[in-house]
Amino acid sequence: HHLYVSVNVDNTDNTAYFIDTVQYPSEYDFSNPIPILKEVVNEKVTTGNSIVSSETTKYLGYDALSSLIQNGNKYIKSITFLVGNRLYQVGVIYYENTFNQSDYNKFISSFQIKW
């Protein structure tokens, strides 16, 4: 499990962009990834958290789940997907009224998988 977080030191709105990866054993069956992705997103819901939205999509050609989780005035907006037996979650953590769609789109579109 690896978590990479980027926060601008001049960032006054406390927005943090992240990439979270988990390597699963190769003997797991990943032929139908959507239920696995939904389970991963649901695991992020703890006391005080709730799923605002969750929908299936494609990301970099892979089946993915786009989700928004709320905890009070904080939000986690992310895309979760599997490449082989590696799970990726790419997203942003932000406070209410500080979300910048342009910055989020730039971050999401800059992500690449290189083998």
N, CA, C and O atoms as CSV, one atom per row, in Angstrom:
chain,resi,resn,atom,element,x,y,z
A,1,HIS,N,N,0.849,-1.175,0.000
A,1,HIS,CA,C,0.000,0.000,0.000
A,1,HIS,C,C,0.889,1.231,0.000
A,1,HIS,O,O,1.799,1.353,0.820
A,2,HIS,N,N,0.619,2.145,-0.929
A,2,HIS,CA,C,1.378,3.391,-1.013
A,2,HIS,C,C,0.403,4.552,-1.156
A,2,HIS,O,O,-0.583,4.462,-1.888
A,3,LEU,N,N,0.685,5.639,-0.454
A,3,LEU,CA,C,-0.134,6.846,-0.539
A,3,LEU,C,C,0.790,8.013,-0.829
A,3,LEU,O,O,1.767,8.241,-0.115
A,4,TYR,N,N,0.470,8.757,-1.894
A,4,TYR,CA,C,1.235,9.930,-2.283
A,4,TYR,C,C,0.310,11.143,-2.171
A,4,TYR,O,O,-0.793,11.135,-2.716
A,5,VAL,N,N,0.755,12.174,-1.472
A,5,VAL,CA,C,-0.071,13.363,-1.246
A,5,VAL,C,C,0.718,14.596,-1.654
A,5,VAL,O,O,1.917,14.697,-1.392
A,6,SER,N,N,0.032,15.533,-2.300
A,6,SER,CA,C,0.657,16.784,-2.701
A,6,SER,C,C,-0.168,17.950,-2.173
A,6,SER,O,O,-1.358,18.069,-2.463
A,7,VAL,N,N,0.480,18.805,-1.396
A,7,VAL,CA,C,-0.172,19.994,-0.861
A,7,VAL,C,C,0.735,21.183,-1.176
A,7,VAL,O,O,1.933,21.141,-0.899
A,8,ASN,N,N,0.172,22.227,-1.746
A,8,ASN,CA,C,0.917,23.442,-2.032
A,8,ASN,C,C,1.110,24.192,-0.714
A,8,ASN,O,O,0.137,24.475,-0.015
A,9,VAL,N,N,2.343,24.512,-0.376
A,9,VAL,CA,C,2.607,25.190,0.902
A,9,VAL,C,C,1.962,26.574,0.970
A,9,VAL,O,O,1.705,27.085,2.060
A,10,ASP,N,N,1.702,27.178,-0.183
A,10,ASP,CA,C,1.029,28.472,-0.212
A,10,ASP,C,C,-0.487,28.313,-0.297
A,10,ASP,O,O,-1.220,29.293,-0.428
A,11,ASN,N,N,-0.938,27.082,-0.221
A,11,ASN,CA,C,-2.348,26.755,-0.382
A,11,ASN,C,C,-3.130,27.169,0.861
A,11,ASN,O,O,-2.994,26.550,1.916
A,12,THR,N,N,-3.930,28.193,0.741
A,12,THR,CA,C,-4.684,28.682,1.893
A,12,THR,C,C,-5.995,27.937,2.104
A,12,THR,O,O,-6.642,28.104,3.139
A,13,ASP,N,N,-6.401,27.104,1.118
A,13,ASP,CA,C,-7.670,26.393,1.270
A,13,ASP,C,C,-7.482,24.942,1.734
A,13,ASP,O,O,-8.458,24.199,1.830
A,14,ASN,N,N,-6.250,24.535,2.020
A,14,ASN,CA,C,-5.941,23.202,2.547
A,14,ASN,C,C,-6.351,22.059,1.618
A,14,ASN,O,O,-6.672,20.970,2.095
A,15,THR,N,N,-6.345,22.284,0.314
A,15,THR,CA,C,-6.644,21.240,-0.651
A,15,THR,C,C,-5.438,20.315,-0.785
A,15,THR,O,O,-4.297,20.773,-0.850
A,16,ALA,N,N,-5.703,19.001,-0.827
A,16,ALA,CA,C,-4.639,18.016,-0.976
A,16,ALA,C,C,-5.006,17.046,-2.089
A,16,ALA,O,O,-6.093,16.468,-2.083
A,17,TYR,N,N,-4.100,16.869,-3.042
A,17,TYR,CA,C,-4.288,15.899,-4.111
A,17,TYR,C,C,-3.556,14.621,-3.724
A,17,TYR,O,O,-2.499,14.672,-3.094
A,18,PHE,N,N,-4.121,13.470,-4.104
A,18,PHE,CA,C,-3.512,12.211,-3.672
A,18,PHE,C,C,-3.627,11.122,-4.723
A,18,PHE,O,O,-4.505,11.137,-5.585
A,19,ILE,N,N,-2.700,10.175,-4.613
A,19,ILE,CA,C,-2.733,8.918,-5.358
A,19,ILE,C,C,-2.518,7.826,-4.330
A,19,ILE,O,O,-1.520,7.826,-3.610
A,20,ASP,N,N,-3.452,6.902,-4.264
A,20,ASP,CA,C,-3.390,5.791,-3.314
A,20,ASP,C,C,-3.349,4.504,-4.130
A,20,ASP,O,O,-4.183,4.311,-5.014
A,21,THR,N,N,-2.398,3.625,-3.849
A,21,THR,CA,C,-2.297,2.362,-4.580
A,21,THR,C,C,-2.247,1.196,-3.605
A,21,THR,O,O,-1.686,1.289,-2.514
A,22,VAL,N,N,-2.852,0.098,-4.034
A,22,VAL,CA,C,-2.833,-1.142,-3.253
A,22,VAL,C,C,-2.570,-2.288,-4.220
A,22,VAL,O,O,-3.245,-2.406,-5.243
A,23,GLN,N,N,-1.608,-3.120,-3.910
A,23,GLN,CA,C,-1.292,-4.293,-4.720
A,23,GLN,C,C,-1.972,-5.505,-4.085
A,23,GLN,O,O,-1.656,-5.881,-2.956
A,24,TYR,N,N,-2.909,-6.114,-4.819
A,24,TYR,CA,C,-3.602,-7.304,-4.336
A,24,TYR,C,C,-2.884,-8.559,-4.808
A,24,TYR,O,O,-2.173,-8.515,-5.812
A,25,PRO,N,N,-3.052,-9.669,-4.113
A,25,PRO,CA,C,-2.474,-10.933,-4.594
A,25,PRO,C,C,-3.023,-11.265,-5.982
A,25,PRO,O,O,-4.198,-11.027,-6.261
A,26,SER,N,N,-2.183,-11.808,-6.838
A,26,SER,CA,C,-2.579,-12.070,-8.223
A,26,SER,C,C,-3.623,-13.181,-8.343
A,26,SER,O,O,-4.262,-13.307,-9.387
A,27,GLU,N,N,-3.805,-13.983,-7.305
A,27,GLU,CA,C,-4.786,-15.070,-7.397
A,27,GLU,C,C,-6.226,-14.592,-7.216
A,27,GLU,O,O,-7.151,-15.383,-7.399
A,28,TYR,N,N,-6.444,-13.328,-6.864
A,28,TYR,CA,C,-7.802,-12.791,-6.768
A,28,TYR,C,C,-8.413,-12.701,-8.170
A,28,TYR,O,O,-7.698,-12.563,-9.163
A,29,ASP,N,N,-9.723,-12.780,-8.230
A,29,ASP,CA,C,-10.437,-12.674,-9.499
A,29,ASP,C,C,-10.838,-11.214,-9.719
A,29,ASP,O,O,-11.663,-10.672,-8.984
A,30,PHE,N,N,-10.250,-10.587,-10.734
A,30,PHE,CA,C,-10.522,-9.190,-11.039
A,30,PHE,C,C,-11.306,-9.037,-12.341
A,30,PHE,O,O,-11.330,-7.959,-12.933
A,31,SER,N,N,-11.946,-10.123,-12.784
A,31,SER,CA,C,-12.658,-10.090,-14.064
A,31,SER,C,C,-13.869,-9.165,-14.042
A,31,SER,O,O,-14.295,-8.687,-15.093
A,32,ASN,N,N,-14.427,-8.906,-12.870
A,32,ASN,CA,C,-15.552,-7.975,-12.727
A,32,ASN,C,C,-15.159,-6.943,-11.675
A,32,ASN,O,O,-15.457,-7.128,-10.496
A,33,PRO,N,N,-14.489,-5.849,-12.082
A,33,PRO,CA,C,-13.904,-4.920,-11.110
A,33,PRO,C,C,-14.898,-4.021,-10.374
A,33,PRO,O,O,-14.600,-3.570,-9.268
A,34,ILE,N,N,-16.060,-3.749,-10.947
A,34,ILE,CA,C,-16.971,-2.768,-10.347
A,34,ILE,C,C,-17.363,-3.117,-8.909
A,34,ILE,O,O,-17.304,-2.231,-8.056
A,35,PRO,N,N,-17.761,-4.361,-8.587
A,35,PRO,CA,C,-18.075,-4.663,-7.176
A,35,PRO,C,C,-16.892,-4.434,-6.238
A,35,PRO,O,O,-17.077,-4.007,-5.099
A,36,ILE,N,N,-15.681,-4.716,-6.710
A,36,ILE,CA,C,-14.479,-4.482,-5.893
A,36,ILE,C,C,-14.302,-2.981,-5.654
A,36,ILE,O,O,-14.014,-2.554,-4.536
A,37,LEU,N,N,-14.474,-2.190,-6.707
A,37,LEU,CA,C,-14.320,-0.738,-6.593
A,37,LEU,C,C,-15.360,-0.149,-5.643
A,37,LEU,O,O,-15.048,0.732,-4.842
A,38,LYS,N,N,-16.596,-0.639,-5.735
A,38,LYS,CA,C,-17.651,-0.156,-4.832
A,38,LYS,C,C,-17.323,-0.505,-3.388
A,38,LYS,O,O,-17.574,0.294,-2.486
A,39,GLU,N,N,-16.765,-1.687,-3.162
A,39,GLU,CA,C,-16.383,-2.091,-1.805
A,39,GLU,C,C,-15.288,-1.186,-1.259
A,39,GLU,O,O,-15.330,-0.790,-0.095
A,40,VAL,N,N,-14.314,-0.859,-2.093
A,40,VAL,CA,C,-13.216,0.030,-1.676
A,40,VAL,C,C,-13.764,1.399,-1.280
A,40,VAL,O,O,-13.382,1.938,-0.241
A,41,VAL,N,N,-14.652,1.963,-2.091
A,41,VAL,CA,C,-15.229,3.273,-1.781
A,41,VAL,C,C,-16.062,3.179,-0.505
A,41,VAL,O,O,-15.984,4.063,0.349
A,42,ASN,N,N,-16.851,2.129,-0.367
A,42,ASN,CA,C,-17.677,1.957,0.836
A,42,ASN,C,C,-16.833,1.844,2.098
A,42,ASN,O,O,-17.266,2.265,3.171
A,43,GLU,N,N,-15.620,1.275,1.983
A,43,GLU,CA,C,-14.720,1.166,3.135
A,43,GLU,C,C,-14.253,2.535,3.620
A,43,GLU,O,O,-13.856,2.678,4.777
A,44,LYS,N,N,-14.295,3.537,2.753
A,44,LYS,CA,C,-13.898,4.902,3.133
A,44,LYS,C,C,-14.964,5.589,3.981
A,44,LYS,O,O,-14.713,6.619,4.607
A,45,VAL,N,N,-16.157,4.998,3.990
A,45,VAL,CA,C,-17.262,5.588,4.747
A,45,VAL,C,C,-17.186,5.087,6.180
A,45,VAL,O,O,-17.454,3.919,6.462
A,46,THR,N,N,-16.816,5.992,7.078
A,46,THR,CA,C,-16.718,5.690,8.499
A,46,THR,C,C,-17.705,6.590,9.234
A,46,THR,O,O,-18.477,7.313,8.604
A,47,THR,N,N,-17.682,6.549,10.524
A,47,THR,CA,C,-18.571,7.401,11.311
A,47,THR,C,C,-18.391,8.857,10.903
A,47,THR,O,O,-17.280,9.385,10.916
A,48,GLY,N,N,-19.490,9.494,10.543
A,48,GLY,CA,C,-19.437,10.892,10.135
A,48,GLY,C,C,-19.282,11.093,8.646
A,48,GLY,O,O,-19.515,12.198,8.156
A,49,ASN,N,N,-18.893,10.057,7.898
A,49,ASN,CA,C,-18.747,10.158,6.448
A,49,ASN,C,C,-20.015,9.682,5.761
A,49,ASN,O,O,-20.743,8.849,6.301
A,50,SER,N,N,-20.281,10.205,4.577
A,50,SER,CA,C,-21.377,9.692,3.759
A,50,SER,C,C,-21.012,9.835,2.288
A,50,SER,O,O,-20.281,10.748,1.903
A,51,ILE,N,N,-21.530,8.923,1.472
A,51,ILE,CA,C,-21.312,8.982,0.033
A,51,ILE,C,C,-22.336,9.942,-0.562
A,51,ILE,O,O,-23.543,9.721,-0.459
A,52,VAL,N,N,-21.846,11.004,-1.181
A,52,VAL,CA,C,-22.704,11.985,-1.832
A,52,VAL,C,C,-23.076,11.481,-3.225
A,52,VAL,O,O,-24.228,11.586,-3.646
A,53,SER,N,N,-22.084,10.932,-3.936
A,53,SER,CA,C,-22.328,10.374,-5.264
A,53,SER,C,C,-21.306,9.285,-5.547
A,53,SER,O,O,-20.196,9.287,-5.015
A,54,SER,N,N,-21.716,8.357,-6.400
A,54,SER,CA,C,-20.851,7.263,-6.813
A,54,SER,C,C,-21.397,6.732,-8.129
A,54,SER,O,O,-22.544,6.290,-8.197
A,55,GLU,N,N,-20.579,6.776,-9.173
A,55,GLU,CA,C,-21.053,6.299,-10.470
A,55,GLU,C,C,-19.928,5.620,-11.243
A,55,GLU,O,O,-18.760,5.993,-11.135
A,56,THR,N,N,-20.310,4.617,-12.020
A,56,THR,CA,C,-19.335,3.915,-12.838
A,56,THR,C,C,-18.971,4.786,-14.032
A,56,THR,O,O,-19.785,5.564,-14.532
A,57,THR,N,N,-17.743,4.638,-14.470
A,57,THR,CA,C,-17.221,5.425,-15.579
A,57,THR,C,C,-16.054,4.667,-16.195
A,57,THR,O,O,-15.764,3.542,-15.788
A,58,LYS,N,N,-15.398,5.255,-17.150
A,58,LYS,CA,C,-14.141,4.750,-17.699
A,58,LYS,C,C,-13.063,5.784,-17.395
A,58,LYS,O,O,-13.302,6.989,-17.476
A,59,TYR,N,N,-11.876,5.299,-17.045
A,59,TYR,CA,C,-10.753,6.196,-16.785
A,59,TYR,C,C,-9.511,5.528,-17.347
A,59,TYR,O,O,-9.178,4.406,-16.962
A,60,LEU,N,N,-8.831,6.200,-18.243
A,60,LEU,CA,C,-7.648,5.662,-18.920
A,60,LEU,C,C,-7.957,4.331,-19.604
A,60,LEU,O,O,-7.072,3.492,-19.768
A,61,GLY,N,N,-9.214,4.144,-19.999
A,61,GLY,CA,C,-9.629,2.916,-20.669
A,61,GLY,C,C,-10.042,1.795,-19.728
A,61,GLY,O,O,-10.396,0.712,-20.194
A,62,TYR,N,N,-10.008,2.020,-18.428
A,62,TYR,CA,C,-10.355,1.003,-17.435
A,62,TYR,C,C,-11.718,1.310,-16.813
A,62,TYR,O,O,-12.106,2.471,-16.684
A,63,ASP,N,N,-12.439,0.246,-16.430
A,63,ASP,CA,C,-13.661,0.443,-15.650
A,63,ASP,C,C,-13.280,1.150,-14.360
A,63,ASP,O,O,-12.282,0.802,-13.729
A,64,ALA,N,N,-14.068,2.138,-13.968
A,64,ALA,CA,C,-13.722,2.945,-12.798
A,64,ALA,C,C,-14.983,3.370,-12.066
A,64,ALA,O,O,-16.099,3.250,-12.571
A,65,LEU,N,N,-14.765,3.872,-10.857
A,65,LEU,CA,C,-15.841,4.410,-10.039
A,65,LEU,C,C,-15.453,5.827,-9.632
A,65,LEU,O,O,-14.435,6.041,-8.975
A,66,SER,N,N,-16.276,6.786,-10.030
A,66,SER,CA,C,-16.085,8.177,-9.650
A,66,SER,C,C,-16.949,8.432,-8.426
A,66,SER,O,O,-18.146,8.148,-8.445
A,67,SER,N,N,-16.359,8.964,-7.362
A,67,SER,CA,C,-17.134,9.113,-6.124
A,67,SER,C,C,-16.832,10.431,-5.421
A,67,SER,O,O,-15.786,11.051,-5.614
A,68,LEU,N,N,-17.799,10.827,-4.598
A,68,LEU,CA,C,-17.655,12.002,-3.741
A,68,LEU,C,C,-18.136,11.610,-2.353
A,68,LEU,O,O,-19.281,11.194,-2.175
A,69,ILE,N,N,-17.249,11.746,-1.367
A,69,ILE,CA,C,-17.543,11.409,0.026
A,69,ILE,C,C,-17.480,12.692,0.841
A,69,ILE,O,O,-16.590,13.518,0.643
A,70,GLN,N,N,-18.423,12.855,1.755
A,70,GLN,CA,C,-18.480,14.047,2.602
A,70,GLN,C,C,-18.304,13.670,4.065
A,70,GLN,O,O,-18.834,12.663,4.535
A,71,ASN,N,N,-17.548,14.501,4.774
A,71,ASN,CA,C,-17.421,14.401,6.223
A,71,ASN,C,C,-17.501,15.819,6.763
A,71,ASN,O,O,-16.503,16.540,6.776
A,72,GLY,N,N,-18.687,16.220,7.210
A,72,GLY,CA,C,-18.875,17.597,7.670
A,72,GLY,C,C,-18.651,18.553,6.530
A,72,GLY,O,O,-19.355,18.493,5.522
A,73,ASN,N,N,-17.666,19.452,6.673
A,73,ASN,CA,C,-17.379,20.413,5.606
A,73,ASN,C,C,-16.172,19.991,4.764
A,73,ASN,O,O,-15.630,20.801,4.011
A,74,LYS,N,N,-15.745,18.722,4.887
A,74,LYS,CA,C,-14.637,18.188,4.088
A,74,LYS,C,C,-15.175,17.169,3.080
A,74,LYS,O,O,-16.154,16.470,3.339
A,75,TYR,N,N,-14.508,17.107,1.924
A,75,TYR,CA,C,-14.927,16.218,0.851
A,75,TYR,C,C,-13.731,15.461,0.285
A,75,TYR,O,O,-12.606,15.962,0.283
A,76,ILE,N,N,-13.992,14.247,-0.195
A,76,ILE,CA,C,-13.013,13.466,-0.941
A,76,ILE,C,C,-13.645,13.157,-2.289
A,76,ILE,O,O,-14.632,12.424,-2.354
A,77,LYS,N,N,-13.098,13.700,-3.354
A,77,LYS,CA,C,-13.556,13.434,-4.714
A,77,LYS,C,C,-12.480,12.595,-5.379
A,77,LYS,O,O,-11.318,12.999,-5.430
A,78,SER,N,N,-12.863,11.413,-5.897
A,78,SER,CA,C,-11.835,10.530,-6.434
A,78,SER,C,C,-12.359,9.630,-7.547
A,78,SER,O,O,-13.563,9.472,-7.748
A,79,ILE,N,N,-11.406,9.056,-8.251
A,79,ILE,CA,C,-11.659,8.011,-9.242
A,79,ILE,C,C,-10.882,6.786,-8.782
A,79,ILE,O,O,-9.682,6.862,-8.519
A,80,THR,N,N,-11.577,5.657,-8.688
A,80,THR,CA,C,-10.980,4.411,-8.228
A,80,THR,C,C,-11.040,3.403,-9.376
A,80,THR,O,O,-12.084,3.241,-10.007
A,81,PHE,N,N,-9.916,2.725,-9.648
A,81,PHE,CA,C,-9.893,1.771,-10.755
A,81,PHE,C,C,-8.812,0.714,-10.520
A,81,PHE,O,O,-7.914,0.898,-9.698
A,82,LEU,N,N,-8.914,-0.386,-11.249
A,82,LEU,CA,C,-7.962,-1.485,-11.164
A,82,LEU,C,C,-7.212,-1.627,-12.484
A,82,LEU,O,O,-7.799,-1.529,-13.562
A,83,VAL,N,N,-5.918,-1.856,-12.381
A,83,VAL,CA,C,-5.095,-2.228,-13.529
A,83,VAL,C,C,-4.438,-3.533,-13.130
A,83,VAL,O,O,-3.527,-3.548,-12.302
A,84,GLY,N,N,-4.892,-4.622,-13.713
A,84,GLY,CA,C,-4.428,-5.931,-13.276
A,84,GLY,C,C,-4.847,-6.146,-11.834
A,84,GLY,O,O,-6.028,-6.057,-11.499
A,85,ASN,N,N,-3.868,-6.430,-10.982
A,85,ASN,CA,C,-4.170,-6.629,-9.557
A,85,ASN,C,C,-3.763,-5.424,-8.695
A,85,ASN,O,O,-3.630,-5.544,-7.477
A,86,ARG,N,N,-3.570,-4.275,-9.332
A,86,ARG,CA,C,-3.228,-3.055,-8.593
A,86,ARG,C,C,-4.411,-2.085,-8.622
A,86,ARG,O,O,-4.929,-1.736,-9.682
A,87,LEU,N,N,-4.817,-1.667,-7.435
A,87,LEU,CA,C,-5.908,-0.709,-7.296
A,87,LEU,C,C,-5.322,0.690,-7.193
A,87,LEU,O,O,-4.325,0.907,-6.504
A,88,TYR,N,N,-5.941,1.626,-7.873
A,88,TYR,CA,C,-5.548,3.032,-7.814
A,88,TYR,C,C,-6.742,3.860,-7.371
A,88,TYR,O,O,-7.872,3.614,-7.793
A,89,GLN,N,N,-6.486,4.835,-6.527
A,89,GLN,CA,C,-7.478,5.846,-6.203
A,89,GLN,C,C,-6.776,7.187,-6.361
A,89,GLN,O,O,-5.788,7.466,-5.683
A,90,VAL,N,N,-7.294,8.013,-7.261
A,90,VAL,CA,C,-6.696,9.293,-7.607
A,90,VAL,C,C,-7.720,10.370,-7.286
A,90,VAL,O,O,-8.858,10.291,-7.749
A,91,GLY,N,N,-7.339,11.375,-6.503
A,91,GLY,CA,C,-8.350,12.370,-6.168
A,91,GLY,C,C,-7.848,13.555,-5.381
A,91,GLY,O,O,-6.655,13.851,-5.328
A,92,VAL,N,N,-8.825,14.231,-4.763
A,92,VAL,CA,C,-8.560,15.455,-4.028
A,92,VAL,C,C,-9.371,15.455,-2.728
A,92,VAL,O,O,-10.490,14.945,-2.672
A,93,ILE,N,N,-8.780,16.036,-1.699
A,93,ILE,CA,C,-9.463,16.269,-0.427
A,93,ILE,C,C,-9.557,17.783,-0.280
A,93,ILE,O,O,-8.557,18.491,-0.396
A,94,TYR,N,N,-10.766,18.269,-0.026
A,94,TYR,CA,C,-10.948,19.718,0.038
A,94,TYR,C,C,-12.048,20.081,1.032
A,94,TYR,O,O,-12.855,19.242,1.432
A,95,TYR,N,N,-12.052,21.345,1.413
A,95,TYR,CA,C,-13.094,21.875,2.284
A,95,TYR,C,C,-14.215,22.459,1.434
A,95,TYR,O,O,-14.003,22.873,0.294
A,96,GLU,N,N,-15.406,22.481,2.011
A,96,GLU,CA,C,-16.581,23.020,1.334
A,96,GLU,C,C,-16.278,24.397,0.747
A,96,GLU,O,O,-15.624,25.226,1.380
A,97,ASN,N,N,-16.754,24.621,-0.450
A,97,ASN,CA,C,-16.608,25.890,-1.172
A,97,ASN,C,C,-15.181,26.207,-1.606
A,97,ASN,O,O,-14.896,27.345,-1.978
A,98,THR,N,N,-14.278,25.228,-1.568
A,98,THR,CA,C,-12.908,25.487,-2.029
A,98,THR,C,C,-12.547,24.636,-3.241
A,98,THR,O,O,-11.427,24.733,-3.742
A,99,PHE,N,N,-13.474,23.801,-3.724
A,99,PHE,CA,C,-13.182,22.911,-4.843
A,99,PHE,C,C,-12.951,23.710,-6.114
A,99,PHE,O,O,-13.725,24.606,-6.449
A,100,ASN,N,N,-11.869,23.371,-6.822
A,100,ASN,CA,C,-11.540,24.025,-8.084
A,100,ASN,C,C,-11.597,22.959,-9.177
A,100,ASN,O,O,-10.680,22.147,-9.298
A,101,GLN,N,N,-12.665,22.958,-9.971
A,101,GLN,CA,C,-12.869,21.934,-11.011
A,101,GLN,C,C,-11.736,21.933,-12.027
A,101,GLN,O,O,-11.313,20.872,-12.484
A,102,SER,N,N,-11.246,23.108,-12.380
A,102,SER,CA,C,-10.160,23.217,-13.363
A,102,SER,C,C,-8.889,22.532,-12.855
A,102,SER,O,O,-8.256,21.776,-13.592
A,103,ASP,N,N,-8.512,22.795,-11.594
A,103,ASP,CA,C,-7.324,22.162,-11.009
A,103,ASP,C,C,-7.512,20.647,-10.903
A,103,ASP,O,O,-6.590,19.880,-11.182
A,104,TYR,N,N,-8.703,20.225,-10.501
A,104,TYR,CA,C,-8.996,18.793,-10.395
A,104,TYR,C,C,-8.876,18.120,-11.768
A,104,TYR,O,O,-8.250,17.067,-11.891
A,105,ASN,N,N,-9.472,18.725,-12.794
A,105,ASN,CA,C,-9.391,18.159,-14.138
A,105,ASN,C,C,-7.950,18.059,-14.615
A,105,ASN,O,O,-7.562,17.073,-15.242
A,106,LYS,N,N,-7.155,19.088,-14.315
A,106,LYS,CA,C,-5.736,19.083,-14.712
A,106,LYS,C,C,-5.004,17.941,-14.017
A,106,LYS,O,O,-4.222,17.232,-14.650
A,107,PHE,N,N,-5.251,17.756,-12.721
A,107,PHE,CA,C,-4.605,16.675,-11.972
A,107,PHE,C,C,-5.032,15.319,-12.513
A,107,PHE,O,O,-4.186,14.469,-12.791
A,108,ILE,N,N,-6.329,15.108,-12.666
A,108,ILE,CA,C,-6.848,13.824,-13.126
A,108,ILE,C,C,-6.348,13.506,-14.528
A,108,ILE,O,O,-5.993,12.360,-14.808
A,109,SER,N,N,-6.312,14.492,-15.410
A,109,SER,CA,C,-5.887,14.238,-16.782
A,109,SER,C,C,-4.368,14.065,-16.903
A,109,SER,O,O,-3.889,13.572,-17.925
A,110,SER,N,N,-3.612,14.459,-15.886
A,110,SER,CA,C,-2.159,14.321,-15.943
A,110,SER,C,C,-1.682,12.932,-15.509
A,110,SER,O,O,-0.526,12.573,-15.730
A,111,PHE,N,N,-2.564,12.165,-14.900
A,111,PHE,CA,C,-2.169,10.852,-14.372
A,111,PHE,C,C,-2.000,9.853,-15.515
A,111,PHE,O,O,-2.847,9.761,-16.404
A,112,GLN,N,N,-0.897,9.110,-15.478
A,112,GLN,CA,C,-0.621,8.083,-16.485
A,112,GLN,C,C,-0.106,6.840,-15.811
A,112,GLN,O,O,0.532,6.898,-14.760
A,113,ILE,N,N,-0.394,5.706,-16.435
A,113,ILE,CA,C,0.158,4.436,-15.962
A,113,ILE,C,C,1.265,4.050,-16.929
A,113,ILE,O,O,1.029,3.956,-18.133
A,114,LYS,N,N,2.462,3.828,-16.420
A,114,LYS,CA,C,3.590,3.408,-17.263
A,114,LYS,C,C,4.095,2.066,-16.764
A,114,LYS,O,O,4.362,1.888,-15.575
A,115,TRP,N,N,4.218,1.148,-17.665
A,115,TRP,CA,C,4.710,-0.198,-17.302
A,115,TRP,C,C,6.158,-0.335,-17.663
A,115,TRP,O,O,6.753,-1.389,-17.438
